Amino acid sequence: MEFILGVIIFIADIWAIVLILQAPGASALAKVLWILLIIILPVVGLIIWWFLGPRASRTPA
């Protein structure tokens, strides 16, 4: 069970990093800081990014 949860968190982190890199309105420094937060704190960083990150990166095209 822990393995499946770990894989889900890993996939969500990769998805968040890709969206951060594609965010058109964010500066390079902001992108680097968000990515570092997600890498250092995978679960907490993902939750913080979800609520405080740029909204434009999560709207469907």
C-alpha positions as CSV (number, residue, x, y, z in Angstrom):
1,M,0.0,0.0,0.0
2,E,2.8,2.4,0.8
3,F,4.4,1.7,-2.5
4,I,1.2,2.7,-4.4
5,L,0.9,5.9,-2.3
6,G,4.6,6.7,-3.0
7,V,4.1,6.2,-6.8
8,I,1.0,8.5,-6.7
9,I,2.8,11.2,-4.9
10,F,5.8,10.9,-7.3
11,I,3.5,11.2,-10.3
12,A,1.7,14.2,-8.8
13,D,5.1,15.9,-8.1
14,I,6.3,15.3,-11.7
15,W,2.9,16.7,-13.0
16,A,3.3,19.8,-10.8
17,I,6.9,20.4,-11.9
18,V,5.8,20.2,-15.6
19,L,3.0,22.6,-15.0
20,I,5.4,25.0,-13.1
21,L,7.8,24.9,-16.0
22,Q,5.0,25.7,-18.5
23,A,3.6,28.6,-16.4
24,P,3.8,31.6,-18.8
25,G,3.5,34.4,-16.2
26,A,5.9,33.1,-13.6
27,S,9.5,34.4,-13.4
28,A,12.4,32.0,-13.6
29,L,13.3,32.5,-9.9
30,A,9.7,31.7,-8.9
31,K,9.7,28.6,-11.0
32,V,13.0,27.4,-9.4
33,L,11.8,28.1,-5.9
34,W,8.5,26.2,-6.5
35,I,10.4,23.2,-8.0
36,L,12.9,23.2,-5.1
37,L,10.0,23.3,-2.6
38,I,8.3,20.3,-4.3
39,I,11.6,18.3,-4.5
40,I,12.6,19.0,-0.9
41,L,9.1,18.5,0.6
42,P,7.2,16.3,-1.9
43,V,3.8,16.1,-0.1
44,V,3.8,19.4,1.7
45,G,5.3,21.3,-1.2
46,L,2.7,19.9,-3.6
47,I,-0.1,21.0,-1.2
48,I,1.4,24.4,-0.8
49,W,1.8,24.8,-4.6
50,W,-1.8,23.7,-5.2
51,F,-3.2,26.4,-2.9
52,L,-0.6,29.2,-3.4
53,G,0.9,28.6,-6.8
54,P,0.0,30.5,-10.0
55,R,-3.6,29.8,-11.0
56,A,-3.0,30.1,-14.7
57,S,-0.9,26.9,-14.7
58,R,-3.8,24.7,-13.6
59,T,-6.6,26.0,-15.9
60,P,-7.5,23.8,-18.8
61,A,-6.5,25.0,-22.3
